[in-house]
Amino acid sequence: MSHQGTPGIPGELDLVLRAREGDRDAYAELVRRHSPRLFALCLSMLRGRESAEDAAQEAFVKAWKSLRSFRGGSAFSTWLHRIAVNACQDFLRRNSRIRQESITEDASVDERRLREGEGAPGDCAAKIESADLAEKILARLSPQHRLILVLREVQGFNYDEIAEILDCSLDAVKGRLKRARQSLDENMRHFSSRGGV
């Protein structure tokens, strides 16, 4: 956890301490800082944008209500991600037949990527195609495999942090990550053999 901020910008510890005392503005800043990663985590588990937004919001509400129980033994982001994982698992249990929403919800997503992309248009198209293929492959994985891969490979949590987020042993993290990578490899081979279709 960052203990100090730059001049004029409060550090995370300062924000957490203020939020614990009921400062809603401090908590709003924490939400702003952590929303993108938390939403990405929820989306990796739930696949649907609306469901992910609901779960992330639920996680932030739960974190606010239990903020006084946060003692700083781990990074705030680790604690928050654990709450989000639990919120997603609750959501999956409540909605066992959750509808799989399309990753590419409409053409405007690709248009925005092209507008915001750098380099030649061909490079942008290749990046979009590659990103879409990665999304298709990830969509074939179980929620638990997607989760642990996102935590490690996308969000960069170390094994100890993942063990805390998932409330399991270090050996369990290593085993789950190995199985998730094997599943990813198998699905990549599947897409390669079918020409990415």
Beta strands, then each sheet from edge to edge (+ up, - down):
end
